[in-house]
Amino acid sequence: MQTLIEPNAWVLQRRVLPQHTDHAGVMWHGAYVAWLEEARVEALVAAGLAYSALAARGLELPVVALSIDYRQALRHGDSVQLASVVEARRGVRIPWRSWFLAPDGRVAATAAVELVLVDGAAGLARRVCRGLPADLEVALAALRRGPPAT
């Protein structure tokens, strides 16, 4: 059994439901993408910044790169831990790494996602932001440190 890979990971606990699976009861690939998005949104909220607060200012965090490596099937009824960490920015990109942990603790899949901050407040012309607003920088720093000790 494998333990959590990163001590500073933010963890989202989910159960594979029928709507997450294909006809064979195996988790559908699109459900992984949706859970990755949910994990990022929930982690950012836990770090003190809601995505909706960014959107209200015309800021967005679109995905510009995504890869998922599947190692073992997740199945209907499985309890899954999705552990995610935010890495240091690379230029304008904000990289996240995630692990889908099966009920037995083994890694079922790994994922890498890169986001960029885009300012759409000027209307249809969206532009990539080189710098980050202070509240997003603070939230990302908190995410890199990991969740508070309980």
Secondary structure, DSSP 4 states (H G I P E B T S, - for coil): ----S-TT-EEEEEE--GGGB-TTSBBPHHHHHHHHHHHHHHHHHHTT--HHHHHHTTEE--EEEEEEEE-S--BTT-EEEEEEEEPPPBTTEEEEEEEEE-TTS-EEEEEEEEEE-EE-TTSS--EE-SS--HHHHHHHHHHHH-SPP-
